[in-house]
Amino acid sequence: MRKLEGLEWRQRFVEHLGCIKGCLEYLGGEMSFSWLYGGTGHAFIINMNETLDVESPYAWNAQMLFALAPNLGYEVDGFSIWKDAAGAEFPQKQREAWDFVRGCIARGLPCYGWELKAPYGGYWVINGYNDVGYYYSGWESGGPLPWQKLGDLFVTLLEVHSVQLCEPASDSKIVKDALTMALKHAENPKEWIEPQCHSGPAGFDLWAEALEAGRAQRDGQWYNTEVWHECREMAVEFLNEAKQRLPGRCDAAFDEAAGHYTVVRDKMRALLELHPEREKPDWESMFASPEGAALVCEAGAAERKGLECLKRIADLL
């Protein structure tokens, strides 16, 4: 057995960034959660489908996270492929993933992958292996998962990545590039957003419509709120940290943006209090919530103002 001792997932509803943070800490990379969320643009992301399905936080092309990673001082390598797309070559792809992860861990590089334990989905740190398969850390820790099972559990996506450190960009470039990407994401670009989903202000509109019309998944509503509340919490902290790192550059715009995103954060917190996690979720029952829809509309209005501030900041840097 080979394990990277001390490599653990950091608990987050955005499991992907929880994996990245755990990998960075293992490598000795110093970075706040807010700088990670903001510098990858994820702090300002929303992606929603018409039923508030639990898959909404994952159902978008996340290449911007990988593209912005070197700015923050790390690089991500690896690959992703759906089982149906791989067809008869899927077993060979599983073997390639197995060889990739073992090679990285042998060199001391931390790894993570998609769905190491069903039916949880999401991303998990891969912190070791033996002759059978992978050891993992996430909402639960364990292993070994037989390597022939990766990508063939509940959601049949085969995805593995490694993380290594590199020289970071300047704080100004980190902030400008991240906000530029976030602004583009908010415009529903077809190469990033799936046809059944909406991002940015349109995502808030779709969310409110689902709650008003009674086509919202009750437990998907809770999960989406947790994810996007976590992001907006990090957005406020990122904007405050960016102001400190770039004193005098655009202080007023940072303050105004942080004020708007504080409203978004607090409306989402109120939504969590209105519809908290249930002890026994079923992920299928639908419900309506005019009160929840009103909170989402208020959050969406603040988000629109916040995005205008982000554009001013990006233009000034």
VOBA-196809 format. One record per residue (C-alpha): y, x, z; residue in one letter; residue number from 1. Coordinates in nm, 4 decimals. Example, Ala and Ser with C-alpha at 12.3 -4.5 7.8 and 13.67 -1.06 7.14 Angstrom:
    north     east       up residuo num
  -0.4500   1.2300   0.7800       A   1
  -0.1060   1.3670   0.7140       S   2
***
This chain:
    north     east       up residuo num
   0.0000   0.0000   0.0000       M   1
   0.3559   0.1145  -0.0772       R   2
   0.6536  -0.0470   0.0999       K   3
   1.0234   0.0283   0.1207       L   4
   1.0760   0.0014   0.4947       E   5
   1.3969  -0.1735   0.5931       G   6
   1.4385  -0.3537   0.2615       L   7
   1.4948  -0.7220   0.3407       E   8
   1.6574  -1.0254   0.1846       W   9
   1.9895  -1.1324   0.3382       R  10
   1.9855  -1.5065   0.3977       Q  11
   2.2113  -1.6929   0.1572       R  12
   2.1973  -2.0240  -0.0261       F  13
   2.2860  -1.8193  -0.3343       V  14
   1.9548  -1.6368  -0.3013       E  15
   2.0313  -1.4099  -0.5967       H  16
   2.3225  -1.2473  -0.4144       L  17
   2.1221  -1.2386  -0.0924       G  18
   1.8735  -1.0222  -0.2826       C  19
   2.1476  -0.7988  -0.4223       I  20
   2.3023  -0.7550  -0.0768       K  21
   1.9682  -0.6605   0.0760       G  22
   1.9035  -0.4089  -0.2014       C  23
   2.2505  -0.2572  -0.1665       L  24
   2.2146  -0.2217   0.2091       E  25
   1.8809  -0.0483   0.1616       Y  26
   2.0467   0.1967  -0.0789       L  27
   2.3375   0.2553   0.1582       G  28
   2.5931   0.0662  -0.0486       G  29
   2.8776  -0.0649   0.1676       E  30
   3.0207  -0.3974   0.0540       M  31
   3.1217  -0.7221   0.2231       S  32
   2.9544  -1.0418   0.1142       F  33
   3.2930  -1.1730   0.0033       S  34
   3.3555  -0.8707  -0.2211       W  35
   3.0094  -0.9167  -0.3750       L  36
   3.0580  -1.2899  -0.4367       Y  37
   3.4110  -1.2467  -0.5649       G  38
   3.3540  -0.9296  -0.7673       G  39
   3.0680  -1.0923  -0.9584       T  40
   3.2752  -1.4076  -1.0109       G  41
   3.0136  -1.6196  -0.8324       H  42
   3.2566  -1.7229  -0.5589       A  43
   3.4410  -1.9365  -0.8165       F  44
   3.1371  -2.0815  -0.9997       I  45
   3.0200  -2.4392  -1.0042       I  46
   2.7452  -2.5799  -1.2256       N  47
   2.6370  -2.9414  -1.1990       M  48
   2.4143  -3.1844  -1.3848       N  49
   2.4429  -3.5624  -1.3894       E  50
   2.1930  -3.6267  -1.1052       T  51
   2.2932  -3.3370  -0.8753       L  52
   1.9459  -3.1958  -0.9230       D  53
   1.8404  -2.9060  -0.7006       V  54
   1.8155  -2.6927  -1.0144       E  55
   2.1906  -2.7141  -1.0857       S  56
   2.2825  -2.3880  -0.9057       P  57
   2.0348  -2.1972  -1.1260       Y  58
   2.0750  -2.3782  -1.4589       A  59
   2.3345  -2.1502  -1.6185       W  60
   2.3320  -1.8169  -1.7949       N  61
   2.4036  -1.5684  -1.5170       A  62
   2.4562  -1.2631  -1.7383       Q  63
   2.8114  -1.2314  -1.6046       M  64
   2.6609  -1.1246  -1.2705       L  65
   2.4827  -0.8342  -1.4389       F  66
   2.7802  -0.7492  -1.6603       A  67
   3.0188  -0.7238  -1.3635       L  68
   2.7761  -0.5394  -1.1343       A  69
   2.8778  -0.1837  -1.2450       P  70
   3.2383  -0.2604  -1.1486       N  71
   3.1140  -0.3052  -0.7924       L  72
   2.9110   0.0162  -0.7932       G  73
   2.5589  -0.0954  -0.8784       Y  74
   2.3476  -0.1576  -1.1871       E  75
   2.0689  -0.4095  -1.2402       V  76
   1.7765  -0.3432  -1.4730       D  77
   1.4755  -0.5564  -1.5613       G  78
   1.3852  -0.8562  -1.7730       F  79
   1.3323  -1.2311  -1.7734       S  80
   1.1140  -1.4535  -1.9911       I  81
   0.9820  -1.8083  -1.9736       W  82
   0.6058  -1.8552  -1.9889       K  83
   0.6316  -2.0990  -2.2804       D  84
   0.8491  -1.8535  -2.4750       A  85
   0.6029  -1.5691  -2.4162       A  86
   0.3068  -1.7766  -2.5327       G  87
  -0.0125  -1.5757  -2.5708       A  88
   0.1735  -1.2581  -2.4709       E  89
   0.2494  -1.3881  -2.1215       F  90
  -0.0324  -1.1923  -1.9471       P  91
   0.0999  -0.8741  -2.1087       Q  92
   0.4503  -0.9554  -1.9841       K  93
   0.3107  -1.0021  -1.6344       Q  94
   0.1514  -0.6584  -1.6642       R  95
   0.4848  -0.5120  -1.7792       E  96
   0.6568  -0.6655  -1.4763       A  97
   0.3873  -0.5232  -1.2484       W  98
   0.4241  -0.1761  -1.3972       D  99
   0.8042  -0.1988  -1.3849       F 100
   0.8170  -0.2943  -1.0163       V 101
   0.5604  -0.0352  -0.9061       R 102
   0.7444   0.2351  -1.0976       G 103
   1.0784   0.1414  -0.9426       C 104
   0.9451   0.1224  -0.5879       I 105
   0.7687   0.4562  -0.6341       A 106
   1.1164   0.6006  -0.7102       R 107
   1.2695   0.4306  -0.4075       G 108
   1.4535   0.1639  -0.6072       L 109
   1.4588  -0.1825  -0.4469       P 110
   1.3541  -0.4800  -0.6596       C 111
   1.3794  -0.8555  -0.6595       Y 112
   1.2319  -1.1366  -0.8652       G 113
   1.2053  -1.5084  -0.9245       W 114
   0.9808  -1.7293  -0.7064       E 115
   0.7482  -1.5058  -0.5099       L 116
   0.6292  -1.8063  -0.3097       K 117
   0.5896  -2.1647  -0.4341       A 118
   0.7355  -2.4203  -0.4180       P 119
   1.0571  -2.2591  -0.2951       Y 120
   1.1831  -2.1229  -0.6277       G 121
   1.4888  -1.9011  -0.6145       G 122
   1.5081  -1.5245  -0.5847       Y 123
   1.3170  -1.3000  -0.3464       W 124
   1.3368  -0.9320  -0.2610       V 125
   1.0246  -0.7375  -0.3609       I 126
   0.9839  -0.4701  -0.0968       N 127
   0.6354  -0.3367  -0.1655       G 128
   0.2987  -0.3704  -0.3317       Y 129
  -0.0691  -0.2939  -0.2880       N 130
  -0.3652  -0.3031  -0.5236       D 131
  -0.3476  -0.6836  -0.5360       V 132
   0.0179  -0.7657  -0.5819       G 133
   0.3704  -0.7918  -0.4432       Y 134
   0.5102  -0.8035  -0.0894       Y 135
   0.8283  -1.0038  -0.0574       Y 136
   1.1178  -1.1050   0.1674       S 137
   1.3060  -1.4334   0.1405       G 138
   1.3134  -1.7692   0.3162       W 139
   0.9718  -1.6491   0.4294       E 140
   0.8265  -1.2997   0.4139       S 141
   0.4720  -1.2144   0.3178       G 142
   0.2355  -1.1024   0.0497       G 143
   0.0601  -0.9856  -0.1378       P 144
   0.1252  -1.2308  -0.4201       L 145
  -0.1302  -1.1410  -0.6897       P 146
   0.0635  -0.9846  -0.9751       W 147
  -0.1084  -1.2196  -1.2214       Q 148
   0.0620  -1.5132  -1.0434       K 149
   0.4220  -1.3976  -1.0837       L 150
   0.5980  -1.6296  -1.3272       G 151
   0.3134  -1.8812  -1.3086       D 152
   0.3787  -2.0707  -0.9868       L 153
   0.6049  -2.3792  -0.9757       F 154
   0.8876  -2.2806  -1.2113       V 155
   0.7202  -2.0698  -1.4800       T 156
   0.9887  -1.8042  -1.5193       L 157
   0.8857  -1.4388  -1.5092       L 158
   1.1839  -1.2375  -1.3872       E 159
   1.2044  -0.8991  -1.2122       V 160
   1.4956  -0.6616  -1.1546       H 161
   1.5720  -0.3308  -0.9905       S 162
   1.8999  -0.2225  -0.8303       V 163
   2.0557   0.1234  -0.8211       Q 164
   2.3966   0.2580  -0.7254       L 165
   2.6643   0.3836  -0.9646       C 166
   3.0307   0.4778  -0.9442       E 167
   3.2473   0.1673  -0.8871       P 168
   3.5590   0.0714  -1.0813       A 169
   3.9059   0.0447  -0.9307       S 170
   3.9810  -0.2538  -0.7095       D 171
   4.2309  -0.3776  -0.9672       S 172
   3.9691  -0.3785  -1.2444       K 173
   3.7122  -0.5444  -1.0168       I 174
   3.9462  -0.8323  -0.9397       V 175
   4.0888  -0.8744  -1.2904       K 176
   3.7477  -0.8696  -1.4627       D 177
   3.5895  -1.1052  -1.2099       A 178
   3.8677  -1.3624  -1.2321       L 179
   3.8695  -1.3394  -1.6122       T 180
   3.4956  -1.4130  -1.6207       M 181
   3.5287  -1.6941  -1.3674       A 182
   3.8047  -1.8562  -1.5728       L 183
   3.5897  -1.8408  -1.8847       K 184
   3.2933  -1.9916  -1.6981       H 185
   3.5119  -2.2813  -1.5839       A 186
   3.5758  -2.3760  -1.9486       E 187
   3.2108  -2.4800  -2.0069       N 188
   3.1248  -2.2107  -2.2637       P 189
   2.8174  -2.3231  -2.4539       K 190
   2.6590  -1.9779  -2.4362       E 191
   2.6622  -1.9963  -2.0542       W 192
   2.6318  -2.3668  -1.9682       I 193
   2.3312  -2.5831  -2.0540       E 194
   2.4016  -2.9052  -2.2502       P 195
   2.3204  -3.1366  -1.9583       Q 196
   2.5493  -2.9499  -1.7174       C 197
   2.9218  -2.9038  -1.6618       H 198
   3.1120  -2.6193  -1.4973       S 199
   3.4630  -2.5811  -1.3582       G 200
   3.6751  -2.8951  -1.3051       P 201
   3.4384  -3.0925  -1.5303       A 202
   3.1585  -3.0057  -1.2882       G 203
   3.3515  -3.1667  -1.0019       F 204
   3.4166  -3.4731  -1.2194       D 205
   3.0468  -3.5086  -1.2996       L 206
   2.9608  -3.4655  -0.9317       W 207
   3.2004  -3.7396  -0.8241       A 208
   3.0769  -3.9718  -1.0994       E 209
   2.7155  -3.9270  -0.9866       A 210
   2.8027  -4.0125  -0.6268       L 211
   3.0111  -4.3130  -0.7320       E 212
   2.7498  -4.4492  -0.9736       A 213
   2.4470  -4.4073  -0.7465       G 214
   2.2646  -4.1591  -0.9678       R 215
   2.2833  -3.8692  -0.7210       A 216
   1.9719  -3.7157  -0.5697       Q 217
   2.0174  -3.7460  -0.1937       R 218
   1.8689  -3.4060  -0.1091       D 219
   1.9952  -3.2397  -0.4245       G 220
   2.3426  -3.3503  -0.3125       Q 221
   2.2964  -3.1672   0.0186       W 222
   2.1624  -2.8500  -0.1448       Y 223
   2.4345  -2.8320  -0.4082       N 224
   2.6997  -2.8821  -0.1418       T 225
   2.5560  -2.5954   0.0650       E 226
   2.5582  -2.3633  -0.2371       V 227
   2.9071  -2.4436  -0.3593       W 228
   3.0535  -2.4534  -0.0077       H 229
   2.9129  -2.1050   0.0497       E 230
   3.0772  -1.9875  -0.2724       C 231
   3.4182  -2.1351  -0.1868       R 232
   3.3988  -1.9879   0.1621       E 233
   3.3481  -1.6499  -0.0028       M 234
   3.6290  -1.7246  -0.2515       A 235
   3.8818  -1.7579   0.0308       V 236
   3.7613  -1.4369   0.1955       E 237
   3.7574  -1.2500  -0.1378       F 238
   4.1144  -1.3492  -0.2199       L 239
   4.2306  -1.2349   0.1227       N 240
   4.0407  -0.9072   0.0889       E 241
   4.1790  -0.8526  -0.2621       A 242
   4.5339  -0.9002  -0.1311       K 243
   4.4699  -0.6341   0.1332       Q 244
   4.3219  -0.3931  -0.1206       R 245
   4.6055  -0.4489  -0.3704       L 246
   4.9156  -0.4746  -0.1515       P 247
   5.2326  -0.5821  -0.3245       G 248
   5.0637  -0.6515  -0.6589       R 249
   5.0602  -1.0324  -0.6467       C 250
   5.0698  -1.1289  -0.2792       D 251
   5.2188  -1.4759  -0.3294       A 252
   4.9621  -1.5697  -0.5943       A 253
   4.6765  -1.4493  -0.3740       F 254
   4.8107  -1.6569  -0.0841       D 255
   4.8539  -1.9666  -0.2986       E 256
   4.5066  -1.9316  -0.4504       A 257
   4.3506  -1.8813  -0.1065       A 258
   4.5296  -2.1955   0.0125       G 259
   4.3850  -2.4080  -0.2677       H 260
   4.0340  -2.2694  -0.2223       Y 261
   4.0612  -2.3321   0.1518       T 262
   4.1075  -2.7002   0.0658       V 263
   3.8006  -2.6911  -0.1606       V 264
   3.5986  -2.5183   0.1116       R 265
   3.7020  -2.7671   0.3785       D 266
   3.6350  -3.0737   0.1622       K 267
   3.2858  -2.9416   0.0973       M 268
   3.2353  -2.8823   0.4687       R 269
   3.3343  -3.2440   0.5297       A 270
   3.0841  -3.3482   0.2609       L 271
   2.8091  -3.1551   0.4418       L 272
   2.8974  -3.3339   0.7629       E 273
   2.8898  -3.6687   0.5809       L 274
   2.5512  -3.6008   0.4181       H 275
   2.3697  -3.3287   0.6159       P 276
   2.0271  -3.1839   0.5489       E 277
   1.7447  -3.4265   0.6223       R 278
   1.4427  -3.3291   0.8284       E 279
   1.2042  -3.4624   0.5632       K 280
   1.3562  -3.4326   0.2143       P 281
   1.1772  -3.5898  -0.0813       D 282
   1.4005  -3.4554  -0.3646       W 283
   1.3607  -3.7804  -0.5587       E 284
   1.5482  -4.0590  -0.3763       S 285
   1.8846  -4.1510  -0.5279       M 286
   2.1928  -4.2840  -0.3537       F 287
   2.5613  -4.3674  -0.3925       A 288
   2.8443  -4.2450  -0.1737       S 289
   3.2011  -4.3551  -0.2546       P 290
   3.3193  -4.1593   0.0508       E 291
   3.1467  -3.8469  -0.0824       G 292
   3.2898  -3.9035  -0.4293       A 293
   3.6418  -3.9160  -0.2827       A 294
   3.5885  -3.5808  -0.1091       L 295
   3.4590  -3.4254  -0.4314       V 296
   3.7621  -3.5579  -0.6244       C 297
   3.9945  -3.4006  -0.3681       E 298
   3.8037  -3.0728  -0.3905       A 299
   3.8204  -3.0836  -0.7700       G 300
   4.1965  -3.1374  -0.7672       A 301
   4.2415  -2.8315  -0.5438       A 302
   4.0042  -2.6318  -0.7637       E 303
   4.2205  -2.7018  -1.0698       R 304
   4.5253  -2.5661  -0.8881       K 305
   4.3233  -2.2684  -0.7670       G 306
   4.2141  -2.1811  -1.1196       L 307
   4.5782  -2.1821  -1.2326       E 308
   4.6489  -1.9248  -0.9611       C 309
   4.3517  -1.7132  -1.0659       L 310
   4.4919  -1.6970  -1.4189       K 311
   4.8295  -1.5817  -1.2877       R 312
   4.6620  -1.3099  -1.0816       I 313
   4.4493  -1.1923  -1.3751       A 314
   4.7587  -1.1788  -1.5974       D 315
   4.9506  -0.9755  -1.3382       L 316
   4.6818  -0.7125  -1.2855       L 317
***
